[in-house]
Every structure is written in C-alpha cells, then in structure tokens.
Amino acid sequence: MTAIGVTGYLFYLGESILALISMVVFGKLIVFHFIMEYFDRKNPKKQKNNQNMERIKI
C-alpha cells in the first residue's frame, strides 16, 4: 500500500520520472518478497522451532 501511495503521490505532483523510478524500485522489492516466500514454502525441511539449528561454540 505504501508503494502505491508514494507512486500515486509523485504522479499527482507531476514528478513522472520519480514516480517511474519508485515503481521500478518498489516492483523489484515486491517481486523479491514473493520469490522468497515461494522458496520458503517449497522447502519442506525447514522447521518452525529451529531444532536443527547449530549453535556457535565460543
């Protein structure tokens, strides 16, 4: 929602170049989010309680 608001406000102000730049930047972030969520759901080995996580020994 923030990305739409910022881009829309920049178009309203007449800053079309900045609005296009913000669309590209926000678009990449949104696509990255969906890709990461897809891979998280695809990996069945991941456990929610992190029982298999190694501890760092000092």
C-alpha distance matrix in Angstrom:
0.0 3.8 5.4 5.2 6.2 8.7 10.0 10.5 12.1 14.3 15.4 16.2 18.3 20.1 19.2 18.9 20.0 17.5 14.7 16.3 16.7 13.1 12.3 15.1 14.2 10.6 12.1 14.8 12.9 11.1 14.5 16.3 14.4 15.4 18.9 19.4 18.5 20.9 23.7 23.3 23.9 26.6 28.6 30.6 32.6 29.9 30.6 28.4 31.1 32.0 35.7 36.5 35.1 37.9 38.6 39.5 43.1 44.2
3.8 0.0 3.8 5.4 5.0 6.1 8.4 9.7 10.4 12.2 14.2 15.0 16.4 18.4 17.1 17.3 18.1 15.2 12.9 14.9 14.7 10.9 11.3 14.0 12.5 9.3 11.9 14.3 12.2 11.5 15.2 16.4 14.9 16.7 19.8 20.1 19.8 22.5 24.8 24.4 25.5 28.2 29.9 32.1 33.7 30.8 31.6 29.3 31.8 32.4 36.2 36.9 35.1 37.6 38.1 38.6 42.1 42.9
5.4 3.8 0.0 3.8 5.4 5.3 6.1 8.4 9.9 10.7 12.3 14.1 15.5 16.7 15.1 14.7 15.2 12.5 10.0 11.5 11.4 7.7 7.5 10.3 9.3 6.1 8.5 11.2 9.9 9.4 12.7 14.3 13.6 15.3 18.1 18.9 19.1 21.3 23.6 23.8 25.0 27.3 29.1 31.7 33.4 30.7 32.0 30.1 32.8 33.0 36.8 37.1 35.4 37.8 38.5 38.9 42.5 43.4
5.2 5.4 3.8 0.0 3.8 5.6 5.2 5.9 8.4 9.9 10.5 12.0 14.2 15.4 14.5 13.8 15.2 13.1 9.9 11.5 12.6 9.4 8.3 11.7 11.8 8.9 10.2 13.5 12.9 11.5 14.5 16.8 16.0 17.0 20.0 21.3 21.0 22.9 25.6 26.0 26.7 28.9 31.1 33.6 35.5 33.0 34.2 32.4 35.2 35.7 39.4 39.9 38.4 40.9 41.8 42.4 46.0 47.0
6.2 5.0 5.4 3.8 0.0 3.8 5.5 5.1 6.0 8.5 9.9 10.3 12.2 14.2 13.7 14.0 15.7 13.2 10.4 13.1 13.9 10.6 10.7 14.2 13.9 11.2 13.3 16.4 15.4 14.5 17.8 19.7 18.7 20.1 23.1 24.0 23.7 26.0 28.5 28.6 29.4 31.9 33.9 36.2 38.0 35.3 36.2 34.0 36.6 37.2 41.0 41.6 40.0 42.4 43.0 43.4 46.9 47.7
8.7 6.1 5.3 5.6 3.8 0.0 3.8 5.5 5.2 6.2 8.7 9.8 10.6 12.5 11.1 11.8 12.9 9.9 7.8 10.8 11.1 7.8 9.0 12.3 11.6 9.8 12.5 15.2 14.3 14.4 17.6 19.1 18.7 20.5 23.1 23.9 24.3 26.6 28.7 29.0 30.3 32.5 34.3 36.9 38.4 35.7 36.8 34.8 37.2 37.5 41.3 41.7 39.7 42.0 42.4 42.5 46.0 46.5
10.0 8.4 6.1 5.2 5.5 3.8 0.0 3.8 5.5 5.2 6.3 8.6 10.0 10.8 9.4 8.9 10.3 8.1 5.0 7.6 8.9 6.2 6.4 10.1 10.5 9.1 10.9 14.0 14.1 14.0 16.6 18.6 18.8 20.1 22.5 23.9 24.4 26.2 28.5 29.2 30.4 32.3 34.3 37.1 38.8 36.3 37.8 36.1 38.8 38.9 42.7 42.8 41.0 43.3 43.9 44.1 47.6 48.3
10.5 9.7 8.4 5.9 5.1 5.5 3.8 0.0 3.8 5.4 5.1 6.1 8.7 9.9 9.9 9.7 12.2 10.7 7.4 10.2 12.2 9.9 9.6 13.4 14.2 12.5 13.9 17.3 17.3 16.6 19.2 21.6 21.4 22.4 25.1 26.6 26.6 28.4 31.0 31.6 32.4 34.5 36.7 39.3 41.2 38.7 40.0 38.1 40.9 41.3 45.1 45.4 43.8 46.2 46.8 47.2 50.7 51.4
12.1 10.4 9.9 8.4 6.0 5.2 5.5 3.8 0.0 3.8 5.4 4.9 6.2 8.6 8.8 10.0 12.4 10.3 8.2 11.7 13.1 10.9 11.8 15.4 15.5 14.2 16.3 19.3 19.0 18.9 21.8 23.7 23.4 24.9 27.6 28.7 28.9 31.0 33.4 33.7 34.8 37.0 39.0 41.5 43.3 40.6 41.7 39.6 42.1 42.5 46.3 46.8 44.9 47.1 47.5 47.6 51.1 51.5
14.3 12.2 10.7 9.9 8.5 6.2 5.2 5.4 3.8 0.0 3.8 5.3 5.1 6.3 5.2 6.7 8.8 6.7 5.2 9.0 10.2 8.8 10.3 13.4 13.9 13.5 15.5 18.2 18.5 18.9 21.4 23.2 23.5 25.1 27.4 28.7 29.3 31.2 33.4 34.1 35.4 37.3 39.2 42.0 43.6 41.1 42.4 40.6 43.1 43.2 47.0 47.2 45.2 47.2 47.6 47.5 50.9 51.3
15.4 14.2 12.3 10.5 9.9 8.7 6.3 5.1 5.4 3.8 0.0 3.8 5.4 5.0 5.6 5.4 8.8 8.3 5.9 8.8 11.3 10.5 10.8 14.0 15.4 14.9 16.1 19.2 20.0 19.9 22.0 24.3 24.8 25.9 28.2 29.9 30.4 31.9 34.3 35.2 36.2 38.0 40.2 43.0 44.9 42.5 44.0 42.3 45.1 45.2 49.0 49.1 47.3 49.5 50.1 50.2 53.7 54.2
16.2 15.0 14.1 12.0 10.3 9.8 8.6 6.1 4.9 5.3 3.8 0.0 3.8 5.4 7.5 8.7 12.1 11.3 9.4 12.6 14.8 13.6 14.1 17.6 18.6 17.7 19.2 22.4 22.7 22.5 24.9 27.2 27.3 28.4 30.9 32.5 32.7 34.4 36.9 37.6 38.5 40.5 42.7 45.3 47.2 44.7 46.0 44.0 46.6 47.0 50.8 51.2 49.4 51.6 52.1 52.2 55.6 56.1
18.3 16.4 15.5 14.2 12.2 10.6 10.0 8.7 6.2 5.1 5.4 3.8 0.0 3.8 5.6 8.2 11.0 10.1 9.5 12.9 14.5 13.7 15.1 18.1 18.8 18.5 20.5 23.2 23.5 23.9 26.4 28.3 28.6 30.1 32.4 33.7 34.3 36.2 38.4 39.1 40.3 42.3 44.3 47.0 48.6 46.0 47.3 45.4 47.8 48.0 51.8 52.1 50.0 52.0 52.3 52.2 55.5 55.7
20.1 18.4 16.7 15.4 14.2 12.5 10.8 9.9 8.6 6.3 5.0 5.4 3.8 0.0 3.8 5.6 8.7 9.1 8.7 11.3 13.4 13.6 14.6 17.3 18.6 18.8 20.3 22.9 23.9 24.3 26.3 28.4 29.1 30.4 32.5 34.1 34.9 36.5 38.7 39.7 40.9 42.5 44.7 47.6 49.3 46.9 48.4 46.7 49.3 49.3 53.1 53.2 51.2 53.1 53.6 53.4 56.8 57.0
19.2 17.1 15.1 14.5 13.7 11.1 9.4 9.9 8.8 5.2 5.6 7.5 5.6 3.8 0.0 3.8 5.6 5.5 6.2 8.7 10.1 10.7 12.3 14.5 15.5 16.3 17.9 20.2 21.2 22.0 24.0 25.8 26.8 28.3 30.1 31.6 32.7 34.3 36.3 37.4 38.8 40.4 42.3 45.4 46.9 44.5 46.1 44.5 47.1 46.8 50.6 50.5 48.4 50.2 50.7 50.3 53.6 53.8
18.9 17.3 14.7 13.8 14.0 11.8 8.9 9.7 10.0 6.7 5.4 8.7 8.2 5.6 3.8 0.0 3.8 5.5 4.9 6.1 8.6 9.8 10.4 12.4 14.3 15.1 16.0 18.4 19.9 20.5 22.1 24.2 25.4 26.6 28.2 30.1 31.2 32.5 34.5 35.9 37.2 38.5 40.7 43.8 45.5 43.3 45.1 43.8 46.5 46.3 50.0 49.7 47.8 49.7 50.4 50.2 53.6 54.0
20.0 18.1 15.2 15.2 15.7 12.9 10.3 12.2 12.4 8.8 8.8 12.1 11.0 8.7 5.6 3.8 0.0 3.8 5.4 5.2 6.3 8.7 9.9 10.8 12.5 14.2 15.2 16.9 18.7 19.9 21.1 22.8 24.5 26.0 27.1 28.9 30.5 31.7 33.4 34.9 36.5 37.6 39.5 42.8 44.3 42.1 44.2 43.0 45.7 45.1 48.8 48.3 46.2 47.9 48.6 48.2 51.6 51.9
17.5 15.2 12.5 13.1 13.2 9.9 8.1 10.7 10.3 6.7 8.3 11.3 10.1 9.1 5.5 5.5 3.8 0.0 3.8 5.4 5.0 6.1 8.5 9.9 10.5 12.0 13.8 15.4 16.5 18.0 19.7 21.1 22.5 24.3 25.7 27.1 28.6 30.2 31.8 33.0 34.7 36.1 37.8 41.0 42.3 40.0 41.8 40.4 43.0 42.4 46.2 45.8 43.6 45.3 45.8 45.4 48.7 49.0
14.7 12.9 10.0 9.9 10.4 7.8 5.0 7.4 8.2 5.2 5.9 9.4 9.5 8.7 6.2 4.9 5.4 3.8 0.0 3.8 5.4 5.1 6.1 8.7 9.9 10.4 11.8 14.2 15.3 16.0 17.9 19.8 20.8 22.2 24.0 25.6 26.7 28.2 30.2 31.4 32.8 34.3 36.3 39.3 40.9 38.6 40.4 38.9 41.7 41.4 45.1 45.0 43.0 45.0 45.7 45.5 49.0 49.5
16.3 14.9 11.5 11.5 13.1 10.8 7.6 10.2 11.7 9.0 8.8 12.6 12.9 11.3 8.7 6.1 5.2 5.4 3.8 0.0 3.8 5.4 5.0 6.3 8.7 9.9 10.3 12.4 14.4 15.1 16.2 18.3 19.9 21.0 22.3 24.3 25.7 26.8 28.7 30.2 31.6 32.7 34.8 38.1 39.7 37.7 39.7 38.7 41.5 41.0 44.7 44.2 42.4 44.3 45.3 45.1 48.6 49.3
16.7 14.7 11.4 12.6 13.9 11.1 8.9 12.2 13.1 10.2 11.3 14.8 14.5 13.4 10.1 8.6 6.3 5.0 5.4 3.8 0.0 3.8 5.4 5.2 6.2 8.6 9.7 10.9 12.6 14.3 15.4 16.7 18.6 20.3 21.3 22.8 24.6 26.0 27.4 28.9 30.7 31.8 33.5 36.8 38.2 36.0 38.1 37.1 39.7 39.0 42.7 42.1 40.0 41.7 42.5 42.1 45.6 46.1
13.1 10.9 7.7 9.4 10.6 7.8 6.2 9.9 10.9 8.8 10.5 13.6 13.7 13.6 10.7 9.8 8.7 6.1 5.1 5.4 3.8 0.0 3.8 5.4 5.1 5.9 8.1 9.8 10.6 11.9 13.9 15.2 16.4 18.3 19.8 21.1 22.5 24.2 25.9 26.9 28.6 30.1 31.8 35.0 36.4 34.0 35.8 34.5 37.1 36.6 40.4 40.1 38.0 39.9 40.6 40.5 44.0 44.5
12.3 11.3 7.5 8.3 10.7 9.0 6.4 9.6 11.8 10.3 10.8 14.1 15.1 14.6 12.3 10.4 9.9 8.5 6.1 5.0 5.4 3.8 0.0 3.8 5.6 5.3 5.7 8.4 9.9 10.2 11.8 13.9 15.1 16.3 17.9 19.8 20.9 22.2 24.2 25.6 26.9 28.2 30.3 33.4 35.1 33.0 35.0 33.8 36.7 36.4 40.1 39.7 38.0 40.1 41.2 41.3 44.9 45.7
15.1 14.0 10.3 11.7 14.2 12.3 10.1 13.4 15.4 13.4 14.0 17.6 18.1 17.3 14.5 12.4 10.8 9.9 8.7 6.3 5.2 5.4 3.8 0.0 3.8 5.6 5.0 6.2 8.7 9.9 10.5 12.2 14.3 15.5 16.4 18.3 20.0 21.1 22.6 24.3 25.9 26.9 28.8 32.1 33.7 31.7 34.0 33.2 36.1 35.4 39.0 38.3 36.5 38.5 39.6 39.6 43.2 44.0
14.2 12.5 9.3 11.8 13.9 11.6 10.5 14.2 15.5 13.9 15.4 18.6 18.8 18.6 15.5 14.3 12.5 10.5 9.9 8.7 6.2 5.1 5.6 3.8 0.0 3.8 5.4 5.3 6.5 8.8 10.1 10.8 12.6 14.7 15.6 16.8 18.7 20.3 21.5 22.8 24.8 26.0 27.5 30.8 32.0 29.8 31.9 30.9 33.6 32.8 36.5 35.9 33.8 35.7 36.6 36.4 40.0 40.7
10.6 9.3 6.1 8.9 11.2 9.8 9.1 12.5 14.2 13.5 14.9 17.7 18.5 18.8 16.3 15.1 14.2 12.0 10.4 9.9 8.6 5.9 5.3 5.6 3.8 0.0 3.8 5.4 5.1 6.1 8.6 9.8 10.5 12.5 14.2 15.4 16.6 18.5 20.2 21.1 22.8 24.4 26.1 29.2 30.6 28.2 30.1 28.8 31.6 31.2 35.0 34.7 32.9 35.0 36.0 36.1 39.8 40.7
12.1 11.9 8.5 10.2 13.3 12.5 10.9 13.9 16.3 15.5 16.1 19.2 20.5 20.3 17.9 16.0 15.2 13.8 11.8 10.3 9.7 8.1 5.7 5.0 5.4 3.8 0.0 3.8 5.4 5.1 6.1 8.5 9.9 10.8 12.3 14.3 15.5 16.6 18.6 20.0 21.4 22.6 24.7 27.8 29.6 27.6 29.7 28.8 31.9 31.4 35.1 34.6 33.1 35.4 36.7 37.1 40.8 42.0
14.8 14.3 11.2 13.5 16.4 15.2 14.0 17.3 19.3 18.2 19.2 22.4 23.2 22.9 20.2 18.4 16.9 15.4 14.2 12.4 10.9 9.8 8.4 6.2 5.3 5.4 3.8 0.0 3.8 5.5 5.2 6.0 8.6 10.1 10.5 12.2 14.2 15.3 16.6 18.3 20.1 21.0 22.7 26.1 27.5 25.6 28.0 27.4 30.3 29.5 33.0 32.2 30.6 32.6 34.0 34.2 37.9 39.1
12.9 12.2 9.9 12.9 15.4 14.3 14.1 17.3 19.0 18.5 20.0 22.7 23.5 23.9 21.2 19.9 18.7 16.5 15.3 14.4 12.6 10.6 9.9 8.7 6.5 5.1 5.4 3.8 0.0 3.8 5.5 5.1 6.2 8.8 9.9 10.6 12.3 14.3 15.5 16.5 18.5 20.0 21.4 24.6 25.8 23.5 25.5 24.6 27.4 26.7 30.4 29.9 28.1 30.3 31.4 31.7 35.4 36.6
11.1 11.5 9.4 11.5 14.5 14.4 14.0 16.6 18.9 18.9 19.9 22.5 23.9 24.3 22.0 20.5 19.9 18.0 16.0 15.1 14.3 11.9 10.2 9.9 8.8 6.1 5.1 5.5 3.8 0.0 3.8 5.4 5.1 6.4 8.7 10.0 10.7 12.5 14.6 15.5 16.8 18.5 20.4 23.3 25.1 22.9 24.8 23.8 26.9 26.6 30.3 30.0 28.7 31.2 32.6 33.3 37.0 38.5
14.5 15.2 12.7 14.5 17.8 17.6 16.6 19.2 21.8 21.4 22.0 24.9 26.4 26.3 24.0 22.1 21.1 19.7 17.9 16.2 15.4 13.9 11.8 10.5 10.1 8.6 6.1 5.2 5.5 3.8 0.0 3.8 5.4 5.2 6.2 8.7 9.9 10.6 12.5 14.3 15.5 16.5 18.7 21.9 23.7 22.0 24.4 23.9 27.2 26.7 30.1 29.5 28.4 30.8 32.6 33.3 37.1 38.7
16.3 16.4 14.3 16.8 19.7 19.1 18.6 21.6 23.7 23.2 24.3 27.2 28.3 28.4 25.8 24.2 22.8 21.1 19.8 18.3 16.7 15.2 13.9 12.2 10.8 9.8 8.5 6.0 5.1 5.4 3.8 0.0 3.8 5.5 5.1 6.2 8.6 9.9 10.7 12.3 14.4 15.3 16.8 20.1 21.5 19.6 22.0 21.7 24.7 23.8 27.3 26.5 25.1 27.4 29.1 29.6 33.4 35.0
14.4 14.9 13.6 16.0 18.7 18.7 18.8 21.4 23.4 23.5 24.8 27.3 28.6 29.1 26.8 25.4 24.5 22.5 20.8 19.9 18.6 16.4 15.1 14.3 12.6 10.5 9.9 8.6 6.2 5.1 5.4 3.8 0.0 3.8 5.5 5.3 6.2 8.6 10.1 10.6 12.4 14.3 15.7 18.7 20.2 17.9 19.9 19.0 22.1 21.7 25.3 25.0 23.7 26.3 27.9 28.9 32.6 34.4
15.4 16.7 15.3 17.0 20.1 20.5 20.1 22.4 24.9 25.1 25.9 28.4 30.1 30.4 28.3 26.6 26.0 24.3 22.2 21.0 20.3 18.3 16.3 15.5 14.7 12.5 10.8 10.1 8.8 6.4 5.2 5.5 3.8 0.0 3.8 5.5 5.0 6.1 8.7 9.8 10.6 12.2 14.5 17.3 19.4 17.6 19.8 19.3 22.7 22.6 26.0 25.6 24.9 27.7 29.7 30.9 34.7 36.7
18.9 19.8 18.1 20.0 23.1 23.1 22.5 25.1 27.6 27.4 28.2 30.9 32.4 32.5 30.1 28.2 27.1 25.7 24.0 22.3 21.3 19.8 17.9 16.4 15.6 14.2 12.3 10.5 9.9 8.7 6.2 5.1 5.5 3.8 0.0 3.8 5.4 5.1 6.4 8.7 10.1 10.5 12.6 15.9 17.7 16.4 19.1 19.3 22.7 21.9 25.1 24.2 23.5 26.1 28.3 29.4 33.2 35.3
19.4 20.1 18.9 21.3 24.0 23.9 23.9 26.6 28.7 28.7 29.9 32.5 33.7 34.1 31.6 30.1 28.9 27.1 25.6 24.3 22.8 21.1 19.8 18.3 16.8 15.4 14.3 12.2 10.6 10.0 8.7 6.2 5.3 5.5 3.8 0.0 3.8 5.4 5.2 6.2 8.7 9.8 10.8 14.1 15.4 13.5 16.1 16.1 19.3 18.4 21.7 20.9 20.0 22.6 24.7 25.8 29.6 31.7
18.5 19.8 19.1 21.0 23.7 24.3 24.4 26.6 28.9 29.3 30.4 32.7 34.3 34.9 32.7 31.2 30.5 28.6 26.7 25.7 24.6 22.5 20.9 20.0 18.7 16.6 15.5 14.2 12.3 10.7 9.9 8.6 6.2 5.0 5.4 3.8 0.0 3.8 5.5 5.0 6.3 8.5 10.2 12.7 14.7 12.7 14.8 14.4 17.9 17.8 21.0 20.7 20.3 23.4 25.5 27.1 30.9 33.2
20.9 22.5 21.3 22.9 26.0 26.6 26.2 28.4 31.0 31.2 31.9 34.4 36.2 36.5 34.3 32.5 31.7 30.2 28.2 26.8 26.0 24.2 22.2 21.1 20.3 18.5 16.6 15.3 14.3 12.5 10.6 9.9 8.6 6.1 5.1 5.4 3.8 0.0 3.8 5.5 5.3 6.1 8.8 11.6 14.1 13.1 15.7 16.1 19.7 19.4 22.3 21.6 21.7 24.7 27.2 28.9 32.6 35.1
23.7 24.8 23.6 25.6 28.5 28.7 28.5 31.0 33.4 33.4 34.3 36.9 38.4 38.7 36.3 34.5 33.4 31.8 30.2 28.7 27.4 25.9 24.2 22.6 21.5 20.2 18.6 16.6 15.5 14.6 12.5 10.7 10.1 8.7 6.4 5.2 5.5 3.8 0.0 3.8 5.4 4.9 6.2 9.7 11.5 10.7 13.8 14.9 18.2 17.3 20.0 18.9 18.8 21.6 24.3 26.0 29.6 32.2
23.3 24.4 23.8 26.0 28.6 29.0 29.2 31.6 33.7 34.1 35.2 37.6 39.1 39.7 37.4 35.9 34.9 33.0 31.4 30.2 28.9 26.9 25.6 24.3 22.8 21.1 20.0 18.3 16.5 15.5 14.3 12.3 10.6 9.8 8.7 6.2 5.0 5.5 3.8 0.0 3.8 5.5 5.5 8.1 9.7 7.9 10.5 11.2 14.6 14.0 16.9 16.3 16.3 19.4 21.9 23.9 27.6 30.2
23.9 25.5 25.0 26.7 29.4 30.3 30.4 32.4 34.8 35.4 36.2 38.5 40.3 40.9 38.8 37.2 36.5 34.7 32.8 31.6 30.7 28.6 26.9 25.9 24.8 22.8 21.4 20.1 18.5 16.8 15.5 14.4 12.4 10.6 10.1 8.7 6.3 5.3 5.4 3.8 0.0 3.8 5.6 7.0 9.9 8.9 11.1 11.8 15.5 15.6 18.1 17.8 18.5 21.8 24.5 26.8 30.4 33.2
26.6 28.2 27.3 28.9 31.9 32.5 32.3 34.5 37.0 37.3 38.0 40.5 42.3 42.5 40.4 38.5 37.6 36.1 34.3 32.7 31.8 30.1 28.2 26.9 26.0 24.4 22.6 21.0 20.0 18.5 16.5 15.3 14.3 12.2 10.5 9.8 8.5 6.1 4.9 5.5 3.8 0.0 3.8 6.2 9.1 9.5 12.4 14.0 17.5 17.0 19.1 18.1 19.0 22.1 25.2 27.3 30.8 33.8
28.6 29.9 29.1 31.1 33.9 34.3 34.3 36.7 39.0 39.2 40.2 42.7 44.3 44.7 42.3 40.7 39.5 37.8 36.3 34.8 33.5 31.8 30.3 28.8 27.5 26.1 24.7 22.7 21.4 20.4 18.7 16.8 15.7 14.5 12.6 10.8 10.2 8.8 6.2 5.5 5.6 3.8 0.0 3.8 5.6 6.2 9.5 11.9 14.9 13.9 15.8 14.4 15.5 18.5 21.7 23.9 27.3 30.3
30.6 32.1 31.7 33.6 36.2 36.9 37.1 39.3 41.5 42.0 43.0 45.3 47.0 47.6 45.4 43.8 42.8 41.0 39.3 38.1 36.8 35.0 33.4 32.1 30.8 29.2 27.8 26.1 24.6 23.3 21.9 20.1 18.7 17.3 15.9 14.1 12.7 11.6 9.7 8.1 7.0 6.2 3.8 0.0 3.8 5.5 7.8 10.5 13.4 13.0 14.2 13.3 15.2 18.4 21.6 24.4 27.5 30.8
32.6 33.7 33.4 35.5 38.0 38.4 38.8 41.2 43.3 43.6 44.9 47.2 48.6 49.3 46.9 45.5 44.3 42.3 40.9 39.7 38.2 36.4 35.1 33.7 32.0 30.6 29.6 27.5 25.8 25.1 23.7 21.5 20.2 19.4 17.7 15.4 14.7 14.1 11.5 9.7 9.9 9.1 5.6 3.8 0.0 3.8 6.3 9.8 11.8 10.6 11.3 9.8 11.9 14.9 18.3 21.0 24.1 27.4
29.9 30.8 30.7 33.0 35.3 35.7 36.3 38.7 40.6 41.1 42.5 44.7 46.0 46.9 44.5 43.3 42.1 40.0 38.6 37.7 36.0 34.0 33.0 31.7 29.8 28.2 27.6 25.6 23.5 22.9 22.0 19.6 17.9 17.6 16.4 13.5 12.7 13.1 10.7 7.9 8.9 9.5 6.2 5.5 3.8 0.0 3.8 6.7 9.1 7.8 9.7 8.9 10.0 13.5 16.5 19.2 22.5 25.6
30.6 31.6 32.0 34.2 36.2 36.8 37.8 40.0 41.7 42.4 44.0 46.0 47.3 48.4 46.1 45.1 44.2 41.8 40.4 39.7 38.1 35.8 35.0 34.0 31.9 30.1 29.7 28.0 25.5 24.8 24.4 22.0 19.9 19.8 19.1 16.1 14.8 15.7 13.8 10.5 11.1 12.4 9.5 7.8 6.3 3.8 0.0 3.8 5.7 5.6 7.2 7.9 9.4 13.2 15.7 18.9 21.9 25.2
28.4 29.3 30.1 32.4 34.0 34.8 36.1 38.1 39.6 40.6 42.3 44.0 45.4 46.7 44.5 43.8 43.0 40.4 38.9 38.7 37.1 34.5 33.8 33.2 30.9 28.8 28.8 27.4 24.6 23.8 23.9 21.7 19.0 19.3 19.3 16.1 14.4 16.1 14.9 11.2 11.8 14.0 11.9 10.5 9.8 6.7 3.8 0.0 3.8 5.6 8.2 10.0 10.7 14.5 16.3 19.4 22.5 25.5
31.1 31.8 32.8 35.2 36.6 37.2 38.8 40.9 42.1 43.1 45.1 46.6 47.8 49.3 47.1 46.5 45.7 43.0 41.7 41.5 39.7 37.1 36.7 36.1 33.6 31.6 31.9 30.3 27.4 26.9 27.2 24.7 22.1 22.7 22.7 19.3 17.9 19.7 18.2 14.6 15.5 17.5 14.9 13.4 11.8 9.1 5.7 3.8 0.0 3.8 5.6 8.6 9.2 12.7 14.1 17.4 20.1 23.1
32.0 32.4 33.0 35.7 37.2 37.5 38.9 41.3 42.5 43.2 45.2 47.0 48.0 49.3 46.8 46.3 45.1 42.4 41.4 41.0 39.0 36.6 36.4 35.4 32.8 31.2 31.4 29.5 26.7 26.6 26.7 23.8 21.7 22.6 21.9 18.4 17.8 19.4 17.3 14.0 15.6 17.0 13.9 13.0 10.6 7.8 5.6 5.6 3.8 0.0 3.8 5.5 5.5 9.1 10.8 14.1 17.0 20.2
35.7 36.2 36.8 39.4 41.0 41.3 42.7 45.1 46.3 47.0 49.0 50.8 51.8 53.1 50.6 50.0 48.8 46.2 45.1 44.7 42.7 40.4 40.1 39.0 36.5 35.0 35.1 33.0 30.4 30.3 30.1 27.3 25.3 26.0 25.1 21.7 21.0 22.3 20.0 16.9 18.1 19.1 15.8 14.2 11.3 9.7 7.2 8.2 5.6 3.8 0.0 3.8 5.6 8.5 10.4 14.1 16.4 19.8
36.5 36.9 37.1 39.9 41.6 41.7 42.8 45.4 46.8 47.2 49.1 51.2 52.1 53.2 50.5 49.7 48.3 45.8 45.0 44.2 42.1 40.1 39.7 38.3 35.9 34.7 34.6 32.2 29.9 30.0 29.5 26.5 25.0 25.6 24.2 20.9 20.7 21.6 18.9 16.3 17.8 18.1 14.4 13.3 9.8 8.9 7.9 10.0 8.6 5.5 3.8 0.0 3.8 6.4 9.4 12.8 15.3 18.8
35.1 35.1 35.4 38.4 40.0 39.7 41.0 43.8 44.9 45.2 47.3 49.4 50.0 51.2 48.4 47.8 46.2 43.6 43.0 42.4 40.0 38.0 38.0 36.5 33.8 32.9 33.1 30.6 28.1 28.7 28.4 25.1 23.7 24.9 23.5 20.0 20.3 21.7 18.8 16.3 18.5 19.0 15.5 15.2 11.9 10.0 9.4 10.7 9.2 5.5 5.6 3.8 0.0 3.8 6.5 9.6 12.6 15.9
37.9 37.6 37.8 40.9 42.4 42.0 43.3 46.2 47.1 47.2 49.5 51.6 52.0 53.1 50.2 49.7 47.9 45.3 45.0 44.3 41.7 39.9 40.1 38.5 35.7 35.0 35.4 32.6 30.3 31.2 30.8 27.4 26.3 27.7 26.1 22.6 23.4 24.7 21.6 19.4 21.8 22.1 18.5 18.4 14.9 13.5 13.2 14.5 12.7 9.1 8.5 6.4 3.8 0.0 3.8 6.6 9.2 12.7
38.6 38.1 38.5 41.8 43.0 42.4 43.9 46.8 47.5 47.6 50.1 52.1 52.3 53.6 50.7 50.4 48.6 45.8 45.7 45.3 42.5 40.6 41.2 39.6 36.6 36.0 36.7 34.0 31.4 32.6 32.6 29.1 27.9 29.7 28.3 24.7 25.5 27.2 24.3 21.9 24.5 25.2 21.7 21.6 18.3 16.5 15.7 16.3 14.1 10.8 10.4 9.4 6.5 3.8 0.0 3.8 6.2 9.6
39.5 38.6 38.9 42.4 43.4 42.5 44.1 47.2 47.6 47.5 50.2 52.2 52.2 53.4 50.3 50.2 48.2 45.4 45.5 45.1 42.1 40.5 41.3 39.6 36.4 36.1 37.1 34.2 31.7 33.3 33.3 29.6 28.9 30.9 29.4 25.8 27.1 28.9 26.0 23.9 26.8 27.3 23.9 24.4 21.0 19.2 18.9 19.4 17.4 14.1 14.1 12.8 9.6 6.6 3.8 0.0 3.8 6.5
43.1 42.1 42.5 46.0 46.9 46.0 47.6 50.7 51.1 50.9 53.7 55.6 55.5 56.8 53.6 53.6 51.6 48.7 49.0 48.6 45.6 44.0 44.9 43.2 40.0 39.8 40.8 37.9 35.4 37.0 37.1 33.4 32.6 34.7 33.2 29.6 30.9 32.6 29.6 27.6 30.4 30.8 27.3 27.5 24.1 22.5 21.9 22.5 20.1 17.0 16.4 15.3 12.6 9.2 6.2 3.8 0.0 3.8
44.2 42.9 43.4 47.0 47.7 46.5 48.3 51.4 51.5 51.3 54.2 56.1 55.7 57.0 53.8 54.0 51.9 49.0 49.5 49.3 46.1 44.5 45.7 44.0 40.7 40.7 42.0 39.1 36.6 38.5 38.7 35.0 34.4 36.7 35.3 31.7 33.2 35.1 32.2 30.2 33.2 33.8 30.3 30.8 27.4 25.6 25.2 25.5 23.1 20.2 19.8 18.8 15.9 12.7 9.6 6.5 3.8 0.0
